[in-house]
Amino acid sequence: MRQPMDSRPPQSARALNGETLLAAVRWIADAGIFDELAFHGNTGWKPVDLVILTVVWAWSESRTLTGAFDEAHRWSLVVLGRAAVSTYQGLMGALVGSTGRILPLLWQRMHLLMEKHGGDHWRIGLWAALAVDGSRVDAPRTRANERAFCAPNFGRSYSAKYRRRKRRRQGRPPRRRRRQKSASPVKPQVWLTLVWHMGLRMPWSWKSGPSTASERGHFQQLLAEQEFPENTLFCGDAGFTGYDAWKAAIDRGHAILIRVGANVTLLRKLGYYARERDGIVYCWPSAAMRKNQPPLVLRLIRFRLGRAQACVVTSVLESRRLSDKQALRLYRLRWGVELQFRALKQTFGRRKLRSKRPDRALVELDWSLVGLAIIQLFAVKERVALGEPPEQSSVSLAIRIVRETVDRWRETPAAGETFRSRLRAAVADDYQRAASKKARYQTDFKDKPSAKKPKLINAKRQHKRWLAMHLASAA
């Protein structure tokens, strides 16, 4: 039930939960960052008010979007004294039209706060280390979502045909087909490519699109659209291989640390790099040669991950700037981006979006990530202030604290139970597990990912002829 404005509890020595949380959100969504934004003259809301309303909407535990809006709208009226919009349809219209302009400004503000309050965890050694990975998020099965997000040629693509040919070459029987054709198409999904800060263990930025989108394409778009810190190192798995993606990062002054497998061919003994020592390899596919593009000089590093040997390439050629031991540590830290996806889908409750229209589903995902990232920034700030590493922060506990603070907006916290003190106590468990968390039964209907050793070949005469032509044209 909405509480009338004149019945709000009186001010006390300790701020009310609602006032504390409002100040915390304003700390990030500072009104000054939107000063240069210009909207249509009929727009009746301010960007900062819209952000506050939308963040509280994203934090809601309601199972419906309209129910979450009712809670956020009521909270905004009684705590802020006003609400940016008065209806759910108005909120969706505002977000669809303005998220593309507001979100980059929020990213910039959060990046500044991450650097300011991250302490020694802002960089890992010399590097501002960012992991990049992709995942799919389910969307409701509506016709509009199916048209926007589903693969139109599922089962008939080049990769699907390649997998069937591969099974035949290996002498394995074809997979059993269903006796009866499925009555419905493949469920719609949104492809999310996430850039994740490895030191602070929280999202940096992201790109979303249909299930057929390319994570490498998203990565290249983010590189073109955003400014990244000096000495940024991007760490990715074997899905981010390719001359174009690597060259896009290197040309912008960034470093890469990417796992490579049998689908990558690398050259040795090309003679392009003056001090060609052990580990120096080149990525120079035929398409790049024909376009007169230069070869990429890389360093190949091998180490063991469990029982398997992993091969990664990096554009950092000097071991004094990135040793093999540091590369192993960074690649192991990259696994945290998988835990971030689990936090979004399972802990935060976004395994399946709720919007029935594709444009609204995309902004729902955007603001869900914004809401989760703000909670994580709250928790990381308090953890670093205590002199402890961010990985000790519990995302699930931080989410619970924020949601309880929203619900109990008119209560005055007891001594020692303030918003900050509760966040500082939100520590992940440190007990030793007695058994593995791996499931006893593993489904076997998906292709199991594998990354074997890359193909290493010595440069041939044609490669050196192309190199001579390239150097002559560049002179």
Backbone torsions as a table, in degrees:
resi	resn	phi	psi	omega
1	MET	NA	134.7	-179.4
2	ARG	-69.9	136.4	179.0
3	GLN	-94.3	127.3	179.5
4	PRO	-59.2	150.4	-176.5
5	MET	-64.1	-33.0	-176.7
6	ASP	-77.7	-6.0	179.9
7	SER	-103.0	14.7	179.3
8	ARG	-66.8	143.7	-179.5
9	PRO	-62.0	151.4	-179.9
10	PRO	-68.8	159.1	177.9
11	GLN	-65.0	147.5	177.5
12	SER	-131.8	179.5	-179.6
13	ALA	-61.3	-40.6	175.4
14	ARG	-96.5	138.0	-177.1
15	ALA	-67.9	153.5	174.9
16	LEU	-68.2	158.0	178.6
17	ASN	-57.3	-41.9	-179.4
18	GLY	-62.6	-42.1	179.9
19	GLU	-67.8	-38.9	179.2
20	THR	-63.9	-45.4	-178.2
21	LEU	-69.1	-37.1	177.0
22	LEU	-61.6	-43.0	178.2
23	ALA	-64.4	-36.1	180.0
24	ALA	-67.2	-41.2	179.1
25	VAL	-68.5	-39.3	178.4
26	ARG	-66.0	-26.9	176.0
27	TRP	-59.1	-32.6	178.4
28	ILE	-93.3	-52.8	-177.7
29	ALA	-87.3	59.2	-178.9
30	ASP	-65.2	136.0	-175.9
31	ALA	-61.1	-26.6	-177.5
32	GLY	-65.0	-24.8	-176.9
33	ILE	-73.9	-12.8	-179.0
34	PHE	-106.7	12.5	-174.3
35	ASP	-63.5	-32.2	-175.9
36	GLU	-87.2	-2.6	178.7
37	LEU	-78.5	135.0	177.2
38	ALA	-122.4	127.3	179.9
39	PHE	-115.3	174.2	179.1
40	HIS	-59.1	148.1	-177.1
41	GLY	-61.3	-22.9	179.9
42	ASN	-85.0	-3.2	-179.4
43	THR	-68.3	123.2	-176.3
44	GLY	-99.9	1.5	-177.2
45	TRP	-115.4	156.8	174.5
46	LYS	-96.6	144.8	-177.7
47	PRO	-56.3	-40.5	-177.2
48	VAL	-67.2	-36.7	177.0
49	ASP	-66.5	-38.6	177.9
50	LEU	-64.9	-40.7	179.2
51	VAL	-63.5	-44.8	-179.6
52	ILE	-61.4	-46.9	179.2
53	LEU	-61.4	-42.6	-175.7
54	THR	-71.3	-38.1	179.0
55	VAL	-64.3	-44.0	177.4
56	VAL	-64.5	-37.0	175.3
57	TRP	-61.0	-41.8	179.7
58	ALA	-69.0	-28.1	-179.2
59	TRP	-76.9	-16.7	-172.3
60	SER	-63.8	146.7	175.4
61	GLU	-92.3	2.7	-179.1
62	SER	-59.8	144.0	-178.2
63	ARG	-78.6	-14.4	179.4
64	THR	-117.8	151.3	179.7
65	LEU	-69.6	-37.4	179.1
66	THR	-68.4	-38.5	176.0
67	GLY	-63.7	-39.5	176.8
68	ALA	-64.4	-38.0	178.1
69	PHE	-65.7	-41.9	179.4
70	ASP	-57.9	-42.3	178.6
71	GLU	-65.3	-45.9	-178.8
72	ALA	-66.0	-39.2	-179.8
73	HIS	-64.4	-44.2	179.0
74	ARG	-64.6	-41.8	179.0
75	TRP	-62.2	-43.2	-178.7
76	SER	-64.7	-38.4	-179.3
77	LEU	-66.0	-44.2	-173.6
78	VAL	-83.4	-27.2	-177.7
79	VAL	-96.1	-49.1	-179.8
80	LEU	-83.1	-26.6	-177.9
81	GLY	93.8	-2.4	179.8
82	ARG	-162.9	166.3	176.2
83	ALA	-132.3	140.5	-176.4
84	ALA	-61.0	-43.1	177.9
85	VAL	-134.7	161.9	-174.3
86	SER	-108.7	-7.8	-178.9
87	THR	-133.2	157.1	177.3
88	TYR	-64.0	-40.5	178.7
89	GLN	-62.6	-37.3	176.9
90	GLY	-65.3	-38.0	177.7
91	LEU	-63.7	-44.5	-179.1
92	MET	-64.7	-40.4	178.0
93	GLY	-63.0	-41.0	179.8
94	ALA	-67.0	-41.4	-177.7
95	LEU	-69.9	-42.0	179.9
96	VAL	-62.1	-36.8	-177.0
97	GLY	-83.8	-22.9	-171.0
98	SER	-122.6	-8.8	-178.1
99	THR	-59.4	-39.9	-179.1
100	GLY	-61.4	-21.5	179.6
101	ARG	-99.1	-32.1	-177.3
102	ILE	-81.2	-39.0	-173.2
103	LEU	-60.0	-45.5	178.6
104	PRO	-60.3	-34.0	178.4
105	LEU	-69.9	-36.8	175.6
106	LEU	-65.1	-41.5	177.0
107	TRP	-57.4	-48.9	-178.6
108	GLN	-58.9	-42.8	179.8
109	ARG	-63.7	-43.8	-179.6
110	MET	-67.7	-35.5	177.7
111	HIS	-63.2	-40.8	177.6
112	LEU	-63.1	-42.1	179.6
113	LEU	-68.8	-36.7	177.3
114	MET	-62.3	-42.5	179.1
115	GLU	-68.5	-39.6	-176.8
116	LYS	-68.4	-40.9	-173.6
117	HIS	-105.5	0.8	-178.8
118	GLY	-77.5	-18.8	179.6
119	GLY	60.7	-138.9	-178.9
120	ASP	-70.7	-10.6	-178.0
121	HIS	-88.6	-4.6	176.5
122	TRP	-63.7	-35.7	177.2
123	ARG	-124.6	149.3	173.3
124	ILE	-108.7	100.9	-171.5
125	GLY	68.8	-125.1	179.2
126	LEU	-81.9	-15.8	-161.1
127	TRP	-107.8	141.8	163.0
128	ALA	-88.0	94.2	-168.9
129	ALA	-86.3	123.5	179.9
130	LEU	-124.3	123.8	174.4
131	ALA	-88.3	150.5	178.2
132	VAL	-134.7	133.5	-178.5
133	ASP	-159.9	167.3	-178.0
134	GLY	-128.8	156.4	177.8
135	SER	-157.6	164.1	179.4
136	ARG	-109.1	144.1	177.6
137	VAL	-122.7	129.4	-177.7
138	ASP	-69.2	152.5	176.3
139	ALA	-131.7	158.8	179.8
140	PRO	-59.0	148.9	-177.2
141	ARG	-86.9	76.4	172.6
142	THR	-107.5	162.5	-178.7
143	ARG	-64.1	-39.0	179.5
144	ALA	-64.2	-43.6	178.4
145	ASN	-67.1	-36.4	178.3
146	GLU	-64.7	-41.9	178.6
147	ARG	-65.7	-36.0	-174.5
148	ALA	-83.1	-34.7	-168.3
149	PHE	-113.3	-25.4	-174.4
150	CYS	-76.8	153.1	175.0
151	ALA	-75.8	122.7	-177.0
152	PRO	-71.0	-20.4	-176.7
153	ASN	-123.3	42.9	-176.7
154	PHE	-59.7	130.3	-179.5
155	GLY	86.4	-9.3	-178.7
156	ARG	-120.0	9.0	-179.4
157	SER	-76.4	171.9	179.9
158	TYR	-62.8	-41.5	-177.4
159	SER	-66.3	-38.4	179.1
160	ALA	-65.9	-41.7	177.8
161	LYS	-66.2	-37.1	178.0
162	TYR	-61.7	-42.3	179.8
163	ARG	-63.9	-38.3	178.4
164	ARG	-67.6	-40.5	177.8
165	ARG	-65.0	-37.2	179.8
166	LYS	-63.5	-40.8	178.8
167	ARG	-63.9	-38.2	179.1
168	ARG	-67.0	-40.7	179.4
169	ARG	-63.9	-35.7	-178.8
170	GLN	-82.3	0.1	177.8
171	GLY	75.4	16.3	179.3
172	ARG	-89.4	147.1	-179.6
173	PRO	-68.3	149.5	177.3
174	PRO	-65.1	153.7	179.2
175	ARG	-67.5	148.2	179.8
176	ARG	-67.5	134.0	176.6
177	ARG	-93.7	152.7	176.7
178	ARG	-66.5	139.6	178.6
179	ARG	-67.5	-29.9	-178.3
180	GLN	-121.5	137.5	-178.0
181	LYS	-65.5	140.0	179.6
182	SER	-62.2	138.3	-176.1
183	ALA	-77.8	-13.7	-176.0
184	SER	-134.6	151.4	178.9
185	PRO	-72.5	174.4	178.1
186	VAL	-60.2	140.3	-175.9
187	LYS	-63.9	145.5	179.6
188	PRO	-70.8	140.6	179.4
189	GLN	-140.6	148.8	176.0
190	VAL	-101.3	129.8	176.9
191	TRP	-88.6	126.0	-178.4
192	LEU	-116.3	121.0	173.2
193	THR	-106.2	118.7	-171.5
194	LEU	-113.8	132.3	168.9
195	VAL	-100.0	126.2	-168.2
196	TRP	-128.2	129.2	-179.5
197	HIS	-75.7	118.0	-172.7
198	MET	-76.9	-26.3	179.8
199	GLY	-79.4	-43.4	-179.7
200	LEU	-92.8	-10.1	174.0
201	ARG	59.3	53.6	178.5
202	MET	-154.7	161.6	-176.9
203	PRO	-63.4	146.1	175.6
204	TRP	-105.5	-53.5	176.9
205	SER	-163.2	175.6	-176.9
206	TRP	-160.6	169.5	177.6
207	LYS	-143.5	138.9	-178.9
208	SER	-130.1	159.6	-178.9
209	GLY	-173.7	-168.5	179.9
210	PRO	-67.6	168.5	-177.0
211	SER	-64.5	-17.9	179.6
212	THR	-89.6	1.9	-177.7
213	ALA	-66.9	158.5	179.6
214	SER	-101.7	126.8	177.5
215	GLU	-66.3	-32.0	175.4
216	ARG	-67.4	-38.7	176.3
217	GLY	-63.6	-42.4	175.9
218	HIS	-60.6	-42.3	179.9
219	PHE	-60.5	-43.7	179.6
220	GLN	-67.0	-34.8	176.8
221	GLN	-66.2	-42.0	178.0
222	LEU	-62.9	-38.4	177.4
223	LEU	-62.1	-38.8	-177.2
224	ALA	-76.1	-28.5	-172.0
225	GLU	-94.7	-23.2	-170.1
226	GLN	-116.8	158.5	171.7
227	GLU	-100.7	131.1	-179.8
228	PHE	-114.9	157.1	-177.1
229	PRO	-63.9	163.6	175.1
230	GLU	-64.8	143.4	-178.3
231	ASN	58.5	47.1	172.8
232	THR	-81.3	135.2	176.5
233	LEU	-121.4	121.0	178.6
234	PHE	-94.2	128.6	-178.5
235	CYS	-117.4	126.3	-177.9
236	GLY	-143.2	166.3	178.1
237	ASP	-88.4	-167.3	-173.8
238	ALA	-70.2	-5.0	176.3
239	GLY	-79.7	-7.3	-176.8
240	PHE	-112.4	33.8	175.6
241	THR	-85.2	159.9	176.7
242	GLY	135.2	138.9	-177.6
243	TYR	-59.7	-45.5	-174.3
244	ASP	-64.3	-45.4	-178.8
245	ALA	-65.9	-42.5	179.7
246	TRP	-65.3	-42.6	-178.7
247	LYS	-66.0	-36.9	179.4
248	ALA	-61.4	-40.6	178.8
249	ALA	-70.9	-44.4	-176.9
250	ILE	-67.0	-40.1	-179.4
251	ASP	-63.2	-25.6	179.4
252	ARG	-91.9	10.4	175.0
253	GLY	85.2	13.0	179.8
254	HIS	-99.0	164.5	177.0
255	ALA	-108.6	158.3	179.8
256	ILE	-128.2	152.7	172.3
257	LEU	-143.2	96.9	-169.4
258	ILE	-123.9	135.4	175.1
259	ARG	-75.4	139.7	-178.7
260	VAL	-125.0	151.4	179.8
261	GLY	-133.0	-158.3	-174.0
262	ALA	-68.8	-12.8	178.3
263	ASN	-84.8	5.6	-179.0
264	VAL	-117.1	131.8	176.1
265	THR	-110.8	125.3	-178.2
266	LEU	-119.9	146.7	-178.7
267	LEU	-101.6	149.2	172.6
268	ARG	-124.5	156.4	173.6
269	LYS	56.2	43.3	176.6
270	LEU	-80.4	-31.3	179.5
271	GLY	88.6	9.0	-178.3
272	TYR	-78.5	-35.3	-178.9
273	TYR	-93.9	131.0	-171.2
274	ALA	-61.7	-44.6	-177.2
275	ARG	-105.8	78.6	-175.0
276	GLU	-86.4	97.9	-178.5
277	ARG	-108.9	-176.6	-179.8
278	ASP	-61.2	135.6	179.8
279	GLY	98.2	-17.1	179.5
280	ILE	-77.6	124.8	178.1
281	VAL	-134.2	171.0	-177.7
282	TYR	-131.1	139.7	170.0
283	CYS	-106.9	112.1	-176.7
284	TRP	-150.9	78.5	179.9
285	PRO	-68.5	164.0	-176.5
286	SER	-60.3	-37.2	-179.6
287	ALA	-61.9	-39.3	178.0
288	ALA	-68.9	-36.5	177.5
289	MET	-61.4	-46.2	-177.3
290	ARG	-65.4	-29.0	178.2
291	LYS	-85.5	3.6	-179.6
292	ASN	61.4	35.6	175.0
293	GLN	-90.9	148.3	-175.3
294	PRO	-73.5	155.6	173.1
295	PRO	-71.8	149.3	176.6
296	LEU	-91.8	123.4	178.9
297	VAL	-89.4	123.2	-174.6
298	LEU	-132.4	167.0	174.3
299	ARG	-118.2	126.8	-179.5
300	LEU	-92.8	126.7	-178.8
301	ILE	-122.0	134.9	177.6
302	ARG	-117.8	135.8	173.6
303	PHE	-153.9	170.3	-177.3
304	ARG	-100.2	134.4	172.7
305	LEU	-119.0	98.3	-174.6
306	GLY	70.4	-124.1	179.6
307	ARG	-91.3	-12.9	-175.1
308	ALA	-100.8	155.5	173.5
309	GLN	-96.3	129.3	-179.7
310	ALA	-106.8	144.3	176.6
311	CYS	-120.4	127.4	177.3
312	VAL	-126.8	153.7	173.6
313	VAL	-118.7	147.0	178.3
314	THR	-137.6	148.8	175.8
315	SER	-84.5	-3.2	177.1
316	VAL	-85.8	104.5	-172.6
317	LEU	-83.4	-23.2	-176.9
318	GLU	-91.7	123.6	-179.6
319	SER	-68.3	-21.3	177.7
320	ARG	-69.8	-24.0	176.7
321	ARG	-89.4	-31.4	177.7
322	LEU	-149.3	98.8	-179.7
323	SER	-78.0	167.2	177.6
324	ASP	-61.7	-36.8	179.1
325	LYS	-66.1	-41.3	177.4
326	GLN	-66.7	-37.8	178.1
327	ALA	-62.4	-41.1	177.5
328	LEU	-63.0	-43.5	179.2
329	ARG	-62.1	-44.3	-179.6
330	LEU	-64.2	-42.1	-178.7
331	TYR	-66.8	-35.4	175.9
332	ARG	-66.6	-37.4	177.6
333	LEU	-65.5	-24.7	179.9
334	ARG	-58.7	-25.9	-178.4
335	TRP	-60.1	-21.3	179.9
336	GLY	-61.0	-24.5	178.6
337	VAL	-65.9	-29.9	175.2
338	GLU	-66.2	-38.0	176.9
339	LEU	-68.0	-30.1	176.3
340	GLN	-65.7	-41.1	176.0
341	PHE	-62.2	-39.7	178.1
342	ARG	-64.7	-40.0	178.4
343	ALA	-62.3	-40.7	179.7
344	LEU	-66.5	-48.6	-172.5
345	LYS	-79.3	-45.3	-172.3
346	GLN	-94.1	-54.8	-175.3
347	THR	-70.8	-43.3	-178.1
348	PHE	-86.6	-11.8	174.1
349	GLY	82.8	34.6	178.9
350	ARG	-117.7	36.4	174.1
351	ARG	-62.1	-35.1	177.0
352	LYS	-134.3	128.3	176.2
353	LEU	-71.4	167.5	-175.4
354	ARG	-117.5	-8.0	-177.8
355	SER	-77.1	135.5	-176.8
356	LYS	-91.1	-7.2	176.9
357	ARG	-113.9	141.1	-173.9
358	PRO	-63.0	-38.9	-179.8
359	ASP	-65.1	-36.1	178.7
360	ARG	-75.7	-32.9	177.2
361	ALA	-62.9	-39.2	-179.4
362	LEU	-66.7	-42.1	179.3
363	VAL	-73.5	-29.4	174.1
364	GLU	-61.9	-42.4	178.0
365	LEU	-66.7	-42.2	179.3
366	ASP	-57.7	-48.6	-175.2
367	TRP	-78.6	-22.2	170.5
368	SER	-65.3	-42.1	177.3
369	LEU	-66.7	-38.4	176.9
370	VAL	-62.4	-46.7	179.6
371	GLY	-60.4	-43.1	179.0
372	LEU	-67.4	-41.4	-179.5
373	ALA	-64.2	-36.5	178.5
374	ILE	-65.2	-42.7	177.3
375	ILE	-60.7	-43.9	-179.9
376	GLN	-65.8	-35.3	177.6
377	LEU	-66.6	-40.4	174.3
378	PHE	-54.5	-50.4	-175.0
379	ALA	-68.3	-42.2	-178.8
380	VAL	-64.6	-40.3	178.9
381	LYS	-57.9	-46.0	-179.3
382	GLU	-69.6	-36.8	-179.7
383	ARG	-66.1	-43.6	179.8
384	VAL	-67.6	-35.7	178.7
385	ALA	-62.0	-27.1	177.0
386	LEU	-83.6	-2.5	-178.4
387	GLY	79.6	22.5	-178.7
388	GLU	-115.4	154.5	-176.6
389	PRO	-71.6	150.2	-179.1
390	PRO	-62.4	-26.5	-177.7
391	GLU	-66.2	-14.4	177.1
392	GLN	-80.6	-9.2	179.8
393	SER	-76.3	138.9	179.5
394	SER	-97.5	115.4	179.5
395	VAL	-65.9	-42.0	-177.8
396	SER	-63.1	-42.0	178.6
397	LEU	-67.5	-39.4	179.0
398	ALA	-63.5	-40.9	177.1
399	ILE	-61.9	-43.9	-179.7
400	ARG	-62.5	-41.6	-179.5
401	ILE	-63.2	-45.0	-179.1
402	VAL	-64.1	-44.2	-179.4
403	ARG	-65.7	-38.7	176.6
404	GLU	-66.7	-36.0	178.0
405	THR	-66.3	-37.5	176.2
406	VAL	-64.1	-46.3	-177.1
407	ASP	-66.3	-36.4	-176.7
408	ARG	-101.7	46.8	-171.7
409	TRP	-61.7	-32.0	-174.6
410	ARG	-93.7	3.9	179.7
411	GLU	-89.5	150.0	173.5
412	THR	-99.0	121.1	-176.2
413	PRO	-65.4	147.1	176.5
414	ALA	-71.4	164.0	178.2
415	ALA	-59.9	129.6	-178.2
416	GLY	84.5	-1.1	-179.7
417	GLU	-119.6	26.0	178.5
418	THR	-70.1	169.2	-178.6
419	PHE	-58.6	-45.2	-178.5
420	ARG	-67.5	-43.9	-177.9
421	SER	-66.0	-34.6	178.0
422	ARG	-69.8	-38.4	177.1
423	LEU	-65.5	-37.1	178.9
424	ARG	-67.2	-26.0	178.9
425	ALA	-89.8	-1.6	-179.1
426	ALA	-81.8	81.4	-174.4
427	VAL	-111.0	139.0	177.4
428	ALA	-68.2	152.8	179.7
429	ASP	-65.4	148.2	-179.1
430	ASP	-123.0	19.1	-178.5
431	TYR	-77.2	158.5	179.2
432	GLN	-89.1	123.6	-178.5
433	ARG	-72.5	139.7	-179.4
434	ALA	-86.3	-17.8	-178.6
435	ALA	-145.4	161.5	179.6
436	SER	-70.9	148.7	176.9
437	LYS	-85.9	0.1	-179.1
438	LYS	-66.4	137.5	-178.4
439	ALA	-65.9	148.5	179.7
440	ARG	-69.4	-36.6	-176.9
441	TYR	-113.9	126.2	-177.4
442	GLN	-113.6	124.5	175.2
443	THR	-66.8	147.6	-173.3
444	ASP	-126.0	32.1	-177.9
445	PHE	-96.5	-8.6	-179.6
446	LYS	-102.7	152.7	173.9
447	ASP	-68.8	124.8	-179.9
448	LYS	-77.4	127.0	-178.2
449	PRO	-67.2	143.1	177.5
450	SER	-145.4	146.1	177.9
451	ALA	-134.3	94.1	-179.9
452	LYS	-80.6	-171.5	-178.3
453	LYS	-70.0	143.6	176.7
454	PRO	-70.3	160.8	178.2
455	LYS	-83.2	118.1	179.7
456	LEU	-109.1	120.5	179.6
457	ILE	-129.4	147.2	174.4
458	ASN	-74.5	142.1	-179.9
459	ALA	-59.8	133.5	-179.5
460	LYS	-96.0	178.7	-177.0
461	ARG	-61.4	-37.2	-178.7
462	GLN	-68.3	-33.3	177.4
463	HIS	-64.4	-43.4	-178.8
464	LYS	-70.1	-30.8	176.3
465	ARG	-67.3	-43.0	176.2
466	TRP	-63.0	-37.4	179.3
467	LEU	-64.9	-41.7	178.9
468	ALA	-63.5	-40.0	177.7
469	MET	-64.9	-40.6	-179.6
470	HIS	-65.9	-44.1	-179.3
471	LEU	-66.5	-35.2	178.2
472	ALA	-66.8	-39.8	-179.6
473	SER	-72.9	-28.2	-179.4
474	ALA	-81.5	-16.5	-176.6
475	ALA	-72.8	NA	NA
